[in-house]
Amino acid sequence: MGSDRRSFVKRSLGGVLGAVVVASEPLDGAPPGQADAWLEAIAHKKHRTFLDVGTFTADLGTFRRARAMLNAFRDAYATPDAECGVAFGCHGSALGYLVGPTAWDSLGLVEMIATSRPTEAAALRAATRNWGTVVAERVAELQQRGMKFLACRNTVTRWAASIAEKRGAPAEGVANEIIAGLHAGVEPVPAMIAAAVLAQERGLAYVNLGG
């Protein structure tokens, strides 16, 4: 798709810089072999958005902004949730948003993410509730409103290699543990950057929510 078919707009989203890429027109259907279920479910909606989420933050502000977007479309633009197609794609430390409470404990994600996110370390360690339980409530709420949650398999592979080295166990088994530990309804994708490209080819606006 040539540059003459795209416009690039940057705007602030609740204090976080969001890079928004709007495709002027979608392609006519998905290419063979690329009919991902999450994309097919939202590509026909009136408003279509791909949220690129690469950073875990203890204030869970990313969920607040995602909810605010749906609320704005509903309340200010008379567009109900059923007409909004949104993919919430997690990679990097943000993969932690999509992992359930049992896996948060068994995988040692508090320390793993705290190490990679030193600015969040104190808040992560001070939590009185399991982070998997806390985030599950946000994920379930937005899923009920039609949002699709995606987990990056490239990040799963990196996490698995790191955890397996500490355990002295095969990385494949750890990767399977991570996938099995995802919240219900989360769809793993091969690579989030590829998912973003496919989304833009189908007319979804791209918004970077950090990372």
C-alpha positions in Angstrom: 0.0 0.0 0.0 1.7 3.3 -1.1 2.2 6.3 1.1 -0.4 8.2 -0.9 -3.0 5.9 0.6 -2.1 6.6 4.2 -2.0 9.5 6.6 0.0 9.5 9.7 -1.4 11.4 12.7 0.1 11.6 16.2 -2.0 12.5 19.2 -1.9 12.2 22.9 -4.0 9.5 24.6 -4.5 10.3 28.2 -0.9 11.5 28.6 0.5 8.6 26.6 1.6 9.3 23.0 -0.4 7.4 20.6 0.7 7.0 17.0 -2.3 6.6 14.9 -2.1 5.3 11.4 -5.4 5.4 9.4 -5.8 3.4 6.2 -7.9 5.3 3.8 -9.4 2.2 2.4 -9.3 -1.6 3.3 -8.2 -4.3 0.9 -10.9 -6.4 -0.7 -10.8 -9.4 1.6 -7.9 -11.1 3.4 -5.2 -12.8 1.4 -5.2 -16.7 1.4 -3.9 -18.1 4.6 -4.3 -14.9 6.6 -7.9 -15.2 7.6 -7.2 -14.9 11.4 -10.4 -15.3 13.4 -9.8 -12.1 15.5 -9.4 -10.0 12.3 -12.3 -11.5 10.5 -14.5 -10.8 13.5 -13.8 -7.0 13.5 -12.7 -6.1 9.9 -16.3 -5.3 8.9 -17.1 -3.0 11.8 -17.8 0.8 11.4 -14.8 1.8 13.5 -11.8 -0.6 13.5 -8.8 -0.2 15.7 -5.6 -2.1 16.5 -4.2 -1.2 19.9 -0.5 -2.0 20.1 0.4 -2.6 23.8 4.0 -3.4 24.6 4.4 -2.2 28.2 3.0 -3.5 31.5 2.1 -0.6 33.9 0.8 -1.2 37.5 -1.8 1.5 37.2 -3.5 -0.5 34.3 -4.0 2.8 32.5 -4.0 1.0 29.2 -7.3 -0.6 30.0 -8.7 2.7 31.2 -7.9 4.3 27.8 -9.3 1.4 25.9 -12.5 1.7 27.8 -12.6 5.4 27.3 -12.3 5.0 23.6 -15.4 2.7 23.5 -17.3 5.0 25.8 -16.5 8.0 23.6 -17.7 6.3 20.5 -20.9 5.2 22.3 -21.7 8.5 24.1 -20.3 11.2 21.8 -20.6 9.5 18.4 -23.7 7.3 18.9 -21.7 4.3 17.9 -22.6 1.2 20.0 -19.9 -1.4 21.0 -21.3 -3.8 18.4 -20.1 -1.4 15.6 -16.6 -1.0 17.1 -14.0 -3.6 16.2 -11.0 -3.4 18.5 -7.9 -5.7 18.8 -5.8 -5.3 21.9 -2.4 -6.8 21.0 0.0 -7.5 23.8 3.8 -8.1 23.5 6.8 -7.4 25.6 6.1 -7.0 29.3 2.5 -6.3 28.4 2.0 -10.0 27.8 1.6 -10.1 31.6 -1.8 -8.5 31.1 -3.1 -11.6 29.5 -1.8 -14.3 31.9 -4.1 -15.7 34.5 -3.4 -15.9 38.3 -2.1 -19.4 38.5 0.5 -18.8 35.8 1.5 -15.5 37.4 2.6 -17.5 40.5 4.0 -20.6 38.8 6.0 -18.5 36.3 7.3 -16.0 38.8 6.0 -13.1 36.7 6.1 -10.5 39.5 9.9 -10.7 39.7 10.3 -11.2 36.0 8.4 -8.1 35.0 9.8 -6.1 37.9 13.3 -6.8 36.7 12.4 -5.7 33.1 10.4 -2.7 34.3 12.3 -1.1 37.2 10.0 1.9 37.4 7.1 -0.5 38.1 9.0 -2.8 40.5 7.8 -1.4 43.7 4.2 -1.3 42.7 4.3 -4.8 41.3 5.8 -6.2 44.5 3.5 -4.2 46.8 0.3 -5.6 45.3 -2.0 -7.3 47.8 -3.9 -9.2 45.1 -2.5 -11.5 42.4 -2.0 -9.5 39.2 -3.6 -12.2 37.1 -6.8 -11.9 39.1 -6.8 -8.1 39.0 -6.2 -7.9 35.2 -8.7 -10.7 34.4 -11.5 -8.5 35.5 -10.5 -5.8 33.0 -10.0 -8.3 30.2 -13.4 -9.9 30.8 -15.1 -6.5 30.9 -13.7 -5.4 27.6 -14.2 -8.9 26.0 -17.9 -8.5 26.9 -17.9 -5.3 24.9 -16.4 -7.1 21.9 -12.7 -6.4 22.2 -10.3 -9.1 20.9 -7.2 -9.8 23.0 -4.0 -11.1 21.2 -0.9 -12.6 22.7 2.4 -12.4 20.8 4.0 -15.9 20.4 7.5 -14.2 19.9 7.2 -12.8 23.4 6.0 -16.2 24.7 9.1 -17.8 23.2 11.5 -15.2 24.8 9.8 -15.6 28.2 9.9 -19.4 27.9 13.6 -19.4 27.2 14.4 -17.1 30.1 12.2 -19.1 32.6 13.4 -22.4 31.3 17.0 -21.4 31.9 16.3 -20.6 35.5 14.4 -23.8 36.0 16.7 -26.0 34.0 13.7 -27.3 32.1 12.8 -27.5 28.3 11.7 -24.2 26.9 8.9 -25.8 24.9 7.2 -27.0 28.1 7.4 -23.5 29.6 5.9 -22.0 26.4 3.0 -24.4 26.6 2.5 -23.5 30.2 2.3 -19.8 29.3 -0.1 -20.4 26.5 -2.3 -22.6 28.7 -2.2 -19.9 31.4 -3.7 -17.1 29.2 -7.1 -15.7 30.1 -10.0 -17.4 28.4 -10.6 -16.1 24.9 -7.1 -14.7 24.3 -5.8 -15.5 20.8 -2.1 -16.2 20.4 -0.7 -14.7 17.1 2.7 -15.5 15.6 4.1 -12.0 15.9 2.4 -8.8 17.0 4.2 -6.7 14.4 2.8 -9.0 11.7 -0.7 -8.8 13.2 -0.4 -5.0 13.1 0.4 -5.1 9.4 -2.5 -7.4 8.6 -4.8 -5.2 10.6 -3.8 -2.1 8.7 -4.2 -3.9 5.4 -7.8 -4.6 6.4 -8.5 -0.9 7.3 -7.9 -0.9 11.1 -6.4 2.3 12.5 -3.2 1.7 14.4 -2.8 3.2 17.9 0.4 2.7 19.9 -0.5 2.6 23.6 3.1 2.3 24.8 6.1 0.1 24.3 
